[in-house]
Amino acid sequence: MIEELTRAGVEHVSIAPGSRSTPLVLALAAADVFTLHVHLDERSAAFFALGVGKATRRPAAVVTTSGTAAANLLPAVVEASQSETPLLLLTADRPIALRGADANQAIDQVRLFGGYVRAFFECAHPEVEDRALRHLRQTAARAVALAMGPDPGPVHLNVPFAKPLEPTPVPGDLPERFADEHPRAASGRPEGGAYTQVVTPRVAVDEPTVRLLAQAVSGASRGLLVAGPALDDRRTARALEKARALSDFPLLADPLSGARRTHLLQTPAVAAYDLFLGRGSVRDALAPDLVLRFGASPTSQRLLDWLEALDVPQIVIDPGARWKDHLAVATTLVRADPLEAMEALAGALKGGWSHPSWNARWAAADEAARTALAEAFAGEAFEGLVAARVADALPDGATLFVSNSMPIRDVDAYVLPAARDLRILGNRGASGIDGIVSTAFGVASSSAGPTAALVGDLAFVHDMNGLLAAREEGAALVLVLVHNDGGGIFHRLPIRTHEPEFTRFFATPHGLDFRHAAALYDLPFSSVAAADVGDAVRAALAAGGVRIVEVRTDRDAVHRRQRAVADAVQDAVERALSHEPTRG
């Protein structure tokens, strides 16, 4: 099994200690080809492996013993499933005879993760037999292939072991000449490749679908491209560049789409749409007659509300098996690789189709929003400025991992498309705030360039165990901790006016001083003003290793300031659009 995992391309393995998984762990160590990461907490181990999958688009494996150790993988499994991220789960188990019989640390692990895994394999009890070993090799190859697609996600292998679990001579367990008589079972393919190579072509489009897309695009004078989160963000960005060249439609790009990296696009995506789409007059002036959407649903609630209200054709192009239209507005859903679809469409369309006044309107909105934000950034500091300054501080080739709740929304609204190679990742499948620190370490461990994480204080509390990953040799991560003493996102909801329940049950101020957490894990810690966070991040990157940079903010003040900034951006865009033609 272990030999086939490496032959199929698995490089990283997260290991949580336990007795029943001893054979797996020793086999992994003996193979000496994997990068092994040891975690005390199974939940952290799983999220770390998830981070590797997000960064590399290849599955990392996580190994646990039996019992609740395996159950602790569920939160990361849910995120991997919802975000279509490859992940392998290797859970050791008791032999069948000990299940349901009051044996210690034995629970029902069969299909433990239900519908959240792409496949479940109950491995047979180890035996030295030709077909059994060939079947085991093939199972490992299948598991990796299923984790990678065409519907990427987690795959669970449940592996039972009986004692002895440690290396122990057992007379007669390996028949003489077995390897000579059964070379495929003993050694796999002689050329060193996977026992079974699973070939999965990308989902292409047929001629009727190309004609449908061509008819929709050529019939639109006010088309709009919307890019949501995507696992293969570089490929999605290439698809969007092709779509821009074909249609000349404006582009609204989620930060997790990859399409805000303007070095990949000849024309930058529109800035700060999350802010200015909050005003009805602006939405009316920018109403499209066609929407082409790629990837998962975007982060911006204002954008989602606008898309739901539009009574125009909306076409969703996505290769995944998950339904990507919770708004129930899509007139057509095309299950195809976006780049394949756009390249096929290129043969049916010649030149852009947008009306010049349509593009001028969006260009005016973009310029006005950028100018208004620049003025806001020069004034009183706020959490949106923190997100922008952190992104600005990162060099080309860097990765920014963003927590859920307010950090991803701040990045969406305030980190503008720019001419740099900054990859932005996040856990937007299930949008939880658990496992954020561990996922960020997993991303950092498998990324070529420097990595920073933008994390809220509640997410940090949820996963302080993840800081143990800082002890790994070569670990390097800058954790920017936005500390507003509670749940800032709830200030955006109607419950805000209901006191004292709001503060006690929703804002949940905790009063923690995180420098003590940093000291517990022996990590450098600094607390800086919001306006100085960019310089602090640059200094932390230059120093290397794992460092925590805290920015203290006030939830009430931040909410008021960000509301004022949104109003200023909306005013500026509204004025700019009043000078543009209203028909196109």
C-alpha positions in Angstrom: 0.0 0.0 0.0 2.7 2.5 1.0 4.7 1.7 -2.1 1.7 2.4 -4.3 0.9 5.7 -2.6 4.3 7.1 -3.4 4.1 5.7 -7.0 0.7 7.5 -7.4 2.2 10.8 -6.4 1.6 11.2 -2.6 4.5 13.1 -1.1 3.2 14.5 2.3 1.8 12.4 5.2 0.5 13.8 8.5 0.8 11.3 11.3 -0.9 11.3 14.7 0.6 9.0 17.3 -1.2 5.8 18.3 -0.7 2.1 18.7 -3.0 0.5 16.2 -1.5 2.5 13.3 2.0 1.2 14.1 2.4 -0.9 11.0 1.4 2.0 8.7 3.7 4.5 10.5 6.7 2.2 10.4 6.2 1.4 6.7 6.0 5.1 5.9 9.2 5.8 7.9 11.0 2.8 6.3 10.0 4.0 2.8 12.1 7.1 3.3 10.4 8.9 0.3 7.7 10.9 2.1 7.8 14.2 3.9 6.4 13.1 7.3 4.6 15.6 9.6 3.9 14.5 13.2 1.0 16.1 15.1 -0.3 15.4 18.6 -3.9 16.4 17.7 -5.7 14.4 14.9 -7.8 17.4 14.0 -4.7 19.5 13.4 -3.1 16.6 11.5 -6.1 16.5 9.1 -6.3 20.2 8.5 -2.5 20.3 7.9 -2.9 17.6 5.2 -5.8 19.6 3.8 -3.5 22.7 3.5 -1.1 20.6 1.5 -3.9 19.6 -0.8 -5.0 23.2 -1.3 -1.4 24.3 -2.1 -0.5 21.4 -4.4 -3.8 20.1 -5.7 -2.5 16.7 -4.9 -3.6 14.5 -1.9 -1.6 14.4 1.3 -2.4 11.5 3.6 -3.3 11.6 7.2 -2.7 8.5 9.5 -4.5 7.8 12.7 -5.1 5.0 15.2 -8.6 3.7 15.8 -11.5 5.1 17.8 -12.2 8.8 18.4 -8.8 9.5 16.8 -10.4 8.7 13.5 -13.5 10.7 14.3 -11.5 13.8 14.9 -10.8 13.9 11.1 -14.4 14.8 10.3 -14.1 18.7 10.3 -11.2 18.6 7.8 -13.0 15.9 5.7 -16.1 18.1 5.5 -14.0 21.1 4.3 -12.1 18.9 1.8 -15.4 17.6 0.4 -17.1 20.9 0.1 -14.0 22.7 -1.4 -13.2 19.7 -3.7 -9.7 19.4 -2.2 -7.8 16.0 -2.5 -7.2 14.3 0.8 -6.4 10.7 1.8 -7.5 9.2 5.2 -5.7 6.2 6.5 -7.4 5.0 9.7 -6.1 2.0 11.5 -8.8 -0.3 12.9 -9.3 -3.3 15.1 -9.8 -6.7 13.4 -13.4 -7.5 12.5 -13.7 -10.0 15.4 -13.1 -7.2 17.9 -15.7 -4.8 16.5 -19.0 -4.4 18.3 -17.7 -6.7 21.1 -16.7 -4.3 23.8 -13.1 -4.2 22.8 -11.1 -1.2 23.9 -10.9 1.8 21.5 -13.0 0.0 18.9 -15.8 2.0 17.2 -17.6 1.5 14.0 -15.3 3.1 11.4 -17.0 1.6 8.4 -18.1 4.6 6.3 -17.4 6.8 9.3 -17.4 9.9 7.2 -20.6 9.1 5.3 -21.3 11.0 2.1 -18.4 13.4 2.7 -15.9 11.1 1.1 -15.6 10.3 -2.6 -15.0 6.6 -1.8 -14.6 4.3 1.1 -12.4 1.2 1.1 -12.4 -1.4 3.8 -9.0 -3.1 3.4 -8.7 -6.8 4.0 -6.8 -8.1 6.9 -3.1 -8.4 5.8 -2.3 -11.7 4.1 0.5 -12.8 1.9 -1.4 -14.0 -1.1 -1.0 -13.1 -4.8 -4.4 -11.7 -5.6 -4.9 -10.1 -2.2 -1.6 -8.1 -2.5 -2.4 -7.1 -6.1 -5.8 -5.9 -5.0 -4.3 -3.9 -2.2 -1.9 -2.2 -4.6 -4.7 -1.4 -7.0 -6.8 -0.1 -4.1 -4.1 2.4 -3.2 -3.8 3.6 -6.8 -7.6 3.9 -7.1 -7.8 5.9 -3.9 -5.3 8.5 -5.1 -7.0 8.8 -8.5 -10.4 9.2 -6.9 -9.1 11.9 -4.5 -7.7 13.8 -7.5 -10.9 13.8 -9.6 -12.7 14.3 -11.8 -14.6 15.1 -8.6 -11.7 15.8 -6.2 -12.1 15.3 -2.5 -11.4 13.0 0.4 -11.0 9.2 0.2 -11.1 6.9 3.2 -9.1 3.7 3.6 -9.9 1.8 6.8 -7.0 -0.6 7.5 -7.5 -3.3 10.2 -4.5 -4.8 12.0 -4.2 -7.6 14.6 -1.3 -7.9 17.1 1.6 -8.0 17.0 1.7 -4.5 15.6 5.5 -4.0 15.9 8.1 -5.7 13.8 8.0 -9.3 15.1 9.4 -12.4 13.4 6.5 -14.8 12.7 7.6 -18.2 11.3 6.1 -19.0 7.9 4.3 -15.7 7.4 6.2 -15.2 4.1 6.3 -18.3 1.9 9.6 -19.1 0.4 10.1 -17.9 -3.2 6.9 -15.8 -3.0 8.6 -12.8 -4.5 10.0 -14.8 -7.3 6.7 -16.6 -8.1 4.5 -13.5 -7.7 6.6 -10.5 -8.8 3.6 -8.2 -9.4 2.2 -8.8 -6.0 5.5 -8.5 -4.2 7.1 -5.6 -6.2 4.4 -4.0 -8.3 5.1 -2.8 -11.8 8.8 -3.4 -12.8 9.1 0.1 -14.3 8.2 1.6 -11.0 4.9 3.2 -12.0 1.5 3.0 -10.3 0.1 -0.6 -10.3 -2.9 0.8 -12.2 -2.6 4.2 -13.9 -6.0 5.8 -13.8 -6.4 8.2 -16.7 -9.2 10.9 -16.3 -9.4 13.3 -19.3 -10.6 16.9 -18.6 -14.3 17.4 -19.2 -14.5 19.0 -22.6 -17.5 20.6 -24.4 -19.3 19.2 -27.4 -20.5 21.2 -30.5 -24.1 21.8 -29.3 -22.7 23.3 -26.0 -20.3 25.5 -27.9 -23.1 26.8 -30.1 -25.2 27.5 -27.0 -22.4 29.5 -25.4 -21.6 31.3 -28.6 -25.2 32.3 -29.1 -25.4 33.6 -25.5 -22.2 35.6 -25.7 -22.8 37.0 -29.2 -26.3 38.1 -28.2 -25.1 40.1 -25.2 -24.0 43.7 -25.3 -23.7 44.0 -21.5 -22.1 40.7 -20.4 -20.4 40.1 -17.1 -17.9 37.5 -16.0 -18.0 36.4 -12.4 -15.2 34.2 -11.0 -15.7 32.3 -7.7 -13.3 30.3 -5.6 -11.4 27.6 -7.6 -9.0 24.9 -6.5 -6.9 25.2 -9.7 -6.8 29.0 -9.6 -4.1 29.4 -12.3 -6.1 27.3 -14.8 -9.2 29.3 -13.9 -7.3 32.6 -14.4 -6.2 31.4 -17.9 -9.8 30.5 -18.7 -11.0 33.9 -17.6 -8.3 35.6 -19.7 -9.5 33.6 -22.7 -13.1 34.7 -21.9 -12.0 38.3 -21.7 -10.3 38.1 -25.0 -13.4 36.5 -26.6 -16.1 38.7 -25.1 -14.5 41.8 -23.7 -16.8 41.5 -20.7 -15.9 43.1 -17.4 -14.7 40.7 -14.7 -15.6 40.4 -11.0 -13.1 38.1 -9.4 -13.3 36.5 -5.9 -9.9 36.6 -4.1 -9.8 32.8 -4.1 -10.4 32.6 -7.9 -6.8 33.4 -8.8 -8.0 36.0 -11.3 -6.9 39.0 -9.2 -3.3 38.3 -10.2 -3.2 40.8 -13.0 0.0 39.4 -14.4 -2.2 36.5 -15.6 -4.8 38.9 -17.1 -4.2 41.6 -19.7 -7.0 43.7 -18.2 -7.4 43.8 -14.4 -10.5 42.6 -12.7 -12.8 45.3 -11.2 -11.9 46.5 -7.8 -14.0 46.8 -4.6 -17.2 45.6 -6.2 -18.2 44.2 -2.8 -18.4 47.8 -1.5 -20.2 49.6 -4.3 -22.7 46.9 -5.1 -24.3 47.8 -1.8 -26.1 50.8 -3.4 -29.3 50.3 -5.5 -28.6 53.1 -8.0 -25.1 51.6 -8.7 -26.6 48.1 -9.2 -29.2 49.4 -11.6 -26.6 51.3 -13.7 -24.4 48.3 -13.9 -27.1 45.7 -14.6 -25.9 43.1 -17.2 -27.9 41.2 -19.8 -25.8 38.0 -19.4 -23.7 36.6 -16.6 -21.0 33.9 -17.2 -19.9 32.5 -13.8 -17.0 30.2 -13.2 -16.2 28.2 -10.0 -18.0 28.1 -6.7 -20.3 30.8 -5.3 -18.3 34.1 -4.6 -17.7 35.3 -1.1 -19.3 38.7 -1.4 -22.9 38.7 -0.1 -23.7 42.0 -1.9 -22.6 40.3 -5.2 -24.7 37.2 -4.4 -27.8 39.4 -3.6 -27.4 41.3 -6.8 -27.0 38.1 -8.9 -30.1 36.7 -7.3 -32.1 39.8 -8.1 -31.1 39.8 -11.8 -33.6 38.6 -14.3 -31.1 37.7 -17.1 -29.5 34.6 -18.4 -26.9 33.2 -16.1 -24.5 30.5 -17.2 -22.4 28.5 -14.7 -19.3 26.7 -16.1 -17.7 24.3 -13.7 -16.3 20.7 -14.0 -17.1 19.5 -10.5 -19.9 17.2 -9.4 -21.2 19.6 -6.7 -24.1 21.8 -7.6 -22.8 25.4 -7.8 -26.0 27.4 -7.8 -27.5 27.8 -4.3 -29.2 31.0 -5.5 -31.3 28.9 -8.0 -30.8 31.5 -10.7 -28.7 29.6 -13.3 -30.4 29.2 -16.7 -27.7 26.9 -17.9 -25.0 24.9 -16.0 -22.2 23.5 -18.2 -20.2 20.7 -16.6 -16.9 21.3 -18.3 -13.4 22.4 -17.6 -13.5 26.3 -18.0 -10.4 26.5 -20.0 -11.4 23.7 -22.4 -14.8 25.5 -22.8 -13.3 28.9 -23.6 -10.8 27.4 -26.0 -13.6 25.6 -27.8 -15.6 28.8 -27.8 -12.7 30.6 -29.4 -13.4 28.8 -32.7 -17.0 30.0 -32.8 -16.5 33.7 -31.8 -14.3 36.3 -33.4 -13.6 39.4 -31.3 -15.3 41.1 -28.4 -19.0 41.7 -28.1 -19.4 44.2 -25.3 -20.7 47.7 -26.2 -18.1 50.3 -25.6 -20.3 52.3 -23.2 -20.8 49.2 -21.1 -17.1 48.8 -20.5 -16.7 52.5 -20.0 -19.2 52.3 -17.1 -17.4 49.5 -15.4 -14.0 51.3 -16.0 -15.4 54.4 -14.4 -16.7 52.4 -11.4 -13.4 50.7 -11.0 -11.4 54.0 -11.1 -13.7 55.7 -8.7 -13.6 52.8 -6.2 -9.8 52.7 -6.3 -9.5 56.4 -5.7 -12.0 56.4 -2.9 -10.2 53.5 -1.2 -6.9 55.2 -1.5 -8.3 58.2 0.3 -9.8 55.9 3.0 -6.5 54.1 3.5 -4.8 57.5 4.1 -7.3 58.2 7.0 -8.1 56.4 10.2 -6.8 52.8 10.3 -9.3 49.9 10.3 -9.3 46.1 9.7 -9.7 46.5 5.9 -6.5 48.4 5.8 -4.8 45.6 7.7 -5.8 43.1 4.9 -4.6 45.5 2.2 -1.3 46.2 3.9 -0.6 42.5 4.6 -1.2 41.7 0.9 1.0 44.6 -0.2 3.8 43.4 2.0 4.1 40.0 0.4 6.5 39.5 -2.5 5.9 37.8 -5.9 5.4 34.1 -5.5 4.0 34.4 -2.0 0.9 32.8 -0.6 -1.7 34.4 1.6 -3.9 32.0 3.5 -7.1 33.8 4.8 -9.3 32.8 7.7 -13.1 32.7 7.4 -15.4 35.2 9.1 -14.1 38.8 8.7 -10.6 38.2 7.2 -11.9 36.7 3.9 -14.5 39.5 3.7 -11.8 42.2 4.3 -9.6 40.6 1.6 -12.5 40.5 -0.8 -13.4 44.1 -0.3 -10.0 45.8 0.3 -7.3 43.8 -1.4 -7.3 45.1 -5.0 -6.3 43.3 -8.1 -2.6 44.1 -8.6 0.3 43.3 -10.9 1.9 40.7 -8.7 1.9 36.9 -8.3 0.1 36.6 -5.0 -1.8 33.4 -4.5 -4.7 33.6 -2.0 -6.1 30.5 -0.4 -8.8 29.8 2.1 -11.2 27.2 3.5 -14.4 28.4 1.8 -15.9 24.9 1.3 -17.7 24.8 4.6 -16.4 28.2 5.7 -15.6 27.1 9.3 -13.1 28.9 11.6 -11.7 25.6 13.0 -8.4 24.2 11.7 -7.3 27.5 10.2 -3.8 27.6 11.9 -3.1 24.0 10.9 -4.3 24.5 7.3 -2.0 27.5 7.0 1.0 25.5 8.2 0.1 22.8 5.7 0.0 25.4 2.9 3.3 26.8 4.0 5.0 23.4 4.2 4.3 22.7 0.5 4.6 26.2 -1.1 7.7 27.3 -2.9 7.5 30.9 -1.8 6.8 32.6 1.6 3.5 32.2 3.3 1.5 34.5 5.5 -1.9 33.8 7.2 -4.5 36.4 8.1 -6.4 35.0 11.1 -9.0 36.4 13.5 -8.8 35.9 17.2 -11.6 33.4 17.5 -10.2 31.2 14.7 -6.8 31.4 16.5 -8.4 30.2 19.7 -10.1 27.3 17.9 -6.7 25.9 16.6 -3.9 27.0 19.0 -2.9 23.3 19.0 -1.9 23.9 15.4 1.0 26.0 16.6 2.9 22.8 17.4 3.7 22.5 13.7 6.1 25.4 14.2 8.5 22.9 15.7 9.0 21.2 12.4 12.4 21.8 10.9 12.3 24.5 8.3 8.8 25.7 9.3 8.2 29.2 8.0 4.9 31.2 8.4 3.9 34.7 9.4 0.6 34.6 11.3 -1.1 38.0 11.3 -3.5 37.9 14.2 -6.4 40.4 14.0 -7.5 40.6 17.6 -10.8 42.4 18.2 -11.7 40.4 21.3 -14.6 38.4 19.9 -16.8 37.9 16.8 -16.6 41.0 14.8 -18.7 39.6 12.0 -21.8 39.6 14.1 -21.8 43.4 14.1 -23.0 43.2 10.5 -26.1 41.3 11.5 -29.5 42.4 12.9 -28.8 40.7 16.2 -26.4 43.6 16.9 -29.2 45.6 18.4 -30.2 43.0 20.9 -28.4 43.5 24.2 -27.3 42.0 26.5 -27.7 38.8 24.5 -25.6 40.1 21.6 -22.4 40.6 23.7 -22.8 37.4 25.8 -23.8 34.9 23.1 -22.5 36.3 19.8 -19.7 38.9 20.2 -18.3 36.6 23.0 -15.4 38.8 24.3 -12.8 36.5 25.8 -10.1 39.0 27.1 -7.2 36.7 26.2 -3.6 38.0 25.9 -2.1 36.0 23.0 1.5 36.8 23.9 1.1 34.0 26.5 0.1 31.5 23.8 3.1 32.5 21.7 5.3 32.0 24.8 3.9 28.6 25.4 5.0 27.5 21.9 8.2 29.5 22.1 7.3 31.7 19.2 8.3 35.4 18.5 5.4 37.7 19.1 4.9 41.4 18.3 1.8 43.7 18.6 1.7 46.6 16.1 -0.7 49.3 15.0 -2.9 48.6 11.9 -1.0 51.2 9.9 2.3 49.5 10.7 1.4 45.9 9.9 2.9 46.0 6.4 6.4 46.9 7.8 5.9 44.2 10.5 5.1 41.5 8.0 8.2 42.4 5.8 10.4 42.3 8.9 8.9 38.9 9.9 9.5 37.5 6.5 13.1 38.7 6.5 13.7 37.2 9.9 12.3 33.8 8.8 10.7 31.0 10.8 7.3 31.2 12.4 6.3 34.5 13.9 3.0 36.0 15.2 2.2 39.6 14.4 -0.8 40.9 16.3 -3.0 43.8 15.4 -5.4 45.0 18.1 -8.7 46.5 17.0 -12.0 47.6 18.4 -15.1 45.8 17.0 -17.5 48.7 17.4 -15.1 51.3 16.0 -14.1 49.0 13.1 -17.8 48.4 12.2 -18.5 52.2 12.1 -15.3 52.9 10.1 -15.9 50.2 7.5 -19.5 51.4 7.0 -18.3 54.9 6.4 -15.7 53.6 3.9 -18.3 51.7 2.1 -20.5 54.8 1.9 -17.6 56.8 0.6 -16.9 54.2 -2.1 -20.6 54.0 -3.1 -20.8 57.8 -3.3 -17.7 58.0 -5.5 -19.0 55.3 -7.9 -22.4 56.8 -8.0 -21.0 60.2 -9.0 -18.7 58.6 -11.6 -21.6 56.6 -13.2 -23.8 59.7 -13.4 -21.4 61.0 -16.1 -21.6 57.8 -18.2 -24.2 56.7 -20.8 -26.9 54.6 -19.2 -27.6 52.4 -22.3 -25.3 50.1 -24.2 
